[in-house]
Amino acid sequence: MKRTYTEKDIERLQDFLVAIRAAGGWSSESFGNMIGVSKSTISNMETNRVAMSKARYETIMAVLDKEIKKSKDGYLSTVVGLLADKNLSDEKLDVVKVFLIGAKMAKLPKNTILSSIKSITEK
């Protein structure tokens, strides 16, 4: 089934890419390998030095869909699902993004991260 998306969806993915990588536990190099680009391309997308193309969006979402299916705990699915939540403001998404990056660095357990995300998004 073909995915429908908007320019806003592409922007959200690009803005949230570093947090998604953190949630998946992927380095920029390993994630780049998964989608067929270099780690510098990942870095350039994450820092908005280059805009994410529609083709790149589709490739990343296909890889994420595959990884979500392999995941057993729902963690990655929850994080990626935030992008699709049209009721979640950009401000809340930014708070979640910063939290996810910090949580990864602090090595917080996934269940703690998920409950914190729920708390942030329900306020």
Backbone torsions as a table, in degrees:
resi	resn	phi	psi	omega
1	MET	NA	134.0	-178.9
2	LYS	-77.2	133.3	179.3
3	ARG	-79.2	136.8	173.4
4	THR	-102.3	141.2	-177.8
5	TYR	-156.8	164.2	-179.7
6	THR	-117.9	172.5	174.8
7	GLU	-59.5	-36.2	178.2
8	LYS	-62.2	-38.6	177.5
9	ASP	-62.4	-41.3	179.2
10	ILE	-65.2	-43.8	178.6
11	GLU	-61.9	-42.4	179.6
12	ARG	-62.6	-43.5	178.8
13	LEU	-61.9	-45.2	-179.3
14	GLN	-62.6	-43.4	-179.8
15	ASP	-66.2	-27.8	-174.1
16	PHE	-102.3	1.5	-172.5
17	LEU	-59.2	-43.1	-179.1
18	VAL	-63.7	-36.9	178.4
19	ALA	-69.9	-36.9	177.1
20	ILE	-65.3	-42.3	177.1
21	ARG	-60.9	-42.0	178.4
22	ALA	-61.5	-43.6	179.8
23	ALA	-62.8	-36.9	-179.8
24	GLY	-82.0	-12.2	-179.0
25	GLY	74.9	25.8	-175.9
26	TRP	-101.8	137.8	170.0
27	SER	-74.6	166.7	177.1
28	SER	-63.4	-33.8	179.0
29	GLU	-68.4	-46.5	-178.3
30	SER	-67.6	-39.2	178.2
31	PHE	-67.1	-39.8	176.1
32	GLY	-58.5	-42.7	177.5
33	ASN	-61.6	-37.1	-179.3
34	MET	-64.5	-34.9	-177.0
35	ILE	-105.4	1.9	174.0
36	GLY	83.5	31.3	177.0
37	VAL	-133.8	170.6	179.6
38	SER	-80.9	163.5	177.2
39	LYS	-65.7	-28.4	177.7
40	SER	-69.5	-32.6	175.6
41	THR	-65.4	-42.0	176.3
42	ILE	-59.8	-49.1	179.2
43	SER	-58.1	-43.8	179.7
44	ASN	-63.4	-36.9	177.0
45	MET	-69.4	-43.1	-177.4
46	GLU	-65.9	-29.1	179.9
47	THR	-99.2	9.8	177.5
48	ASN	60.2	27.9	174.3
49	ARG	-77.0	-25.3	173.6
50	VAL	-132.7	145.7	177.8
51	ALA	-80.6	144.9	176.7
52	MET	-75.9	128.8	179.1
53	SER	-81.0	164.7	176.3
54	LYS	-62.2	-41.5	179.6
55	ALA	-63.3	-41.4	179.8
56	ARG	-67.0	-39.8	176.2
57	TYR	-57.4	-48.9	-178.9
58	GLU	-61.7	-40.9	179.2
59	THR	-64.6	-46.7	-179.5
60	ILE	-62.2	-44.3	-179.0
61	MET	-65.5	-35.9	177.2
62	ALA	-64.9	-42.1	177.8
63	VAL	-65.2	-43.1	179.4
64	LEU	-64.0	-40.6	176.8
65	ASP	-58.2	-43.8	179.1
66	LYS	-64.1	-43.4	-179.5
67	GLU	-68.1	-36.4	177.5
68	ILE	-63.4	-40.6	179.1
69	LYS	-64.4	-33.8	178.6
70	LYS	-75.8	-25.8	-176.5
71	SER	-72.3	139.9	-176.5
72	LYS	-103.0	-16.7	-171.1
73	ASP	-103.3	-3.7	178.5
74	GLY	79.2	-0.2	-176.3
75	TYR	-64.8	-55.7	-179.2
76	LEU	-62.1	-39.2	178.3
77	SER	-59.5	-42.1	179.0
78	THR	-63.8	-46.1	-178.4
79	VAL	-63.8	-48.8	179.8
80	VAL	-65.9	-34.8	178.9
81	GLY	-60.7	-26.0	177.7
82	LEU	-60.9	-31.8	179.8
83	LEU	-64.7	-32.7	-176.5
84	ALA	-85.1	-10.4	-177.3
85	ASP	-76.4	97.5	-177.1
86	LYS	-68.7	-17.4	179.0
87	ASN	-84.9	-9.5	-179.3
88	LEU	-85.9	119.1	-177.6
89	SER	-68.2	158.7	176.8
90	ASP	-60.6	-34.5	179.7
91	GLU	-64.0	-45.5	178.1
92	LYS	-66.7	-38.0	177.8
93	LEU	-62.3	-38.7	176.7
94	ASP	-63.7	-40.6	178.3
95	VAL	-63.1	-44.5	178.4
96	VAL	-61.6	-43.1	-179.1
97	LYS	-59.3	-50.1	-179.9
98	VAL	-62.4	-42.0	178.8
99	PHE	-60.8	-46.2	-178.2
100	LEU	-61.1	-41.4	179.6
101	ILE	-65.0	-45.6	177.9
102	GLY	-65.5	-39.4	179.9
103	ALA	-63.8	-38.3	177.7
104	LYS	-65.0	-44.0	179.3
105	MET	-64.5	-36.3	179.6
106	ALA	-82.3	-5.5	-179.8
107	LYS	57.0	43.3	176.2
108	LEU	-69.0	147.8	176.9
109	PRO	-65.9	149.4	-177.4
110	LYS	-58.0	-39.5	-178.9
111	ASN	-64.8	-34.5	176.4
112	THR	-67.9	-42.2	179.6
113	ILE	-63.7	-44.9	-179.4
114	LEU	-62.7	-42.3	179.5
115	SER	-68.1	-34.1	177.2
116	SER	-68.5	-41.4	177.3
117	ILE	-60.6	-43.3	179.5
118	LYS	-60.0	-42.8	179.6
119	SER	-64.0	-42.5	-179.8
120	ILE	-64.7	-44.5	-173.4
121	THR	-78.3	-18.0	-179.5
122	GLU	-91.4	-7.5	-178.7
123	LYS	-72.7	NA	NA
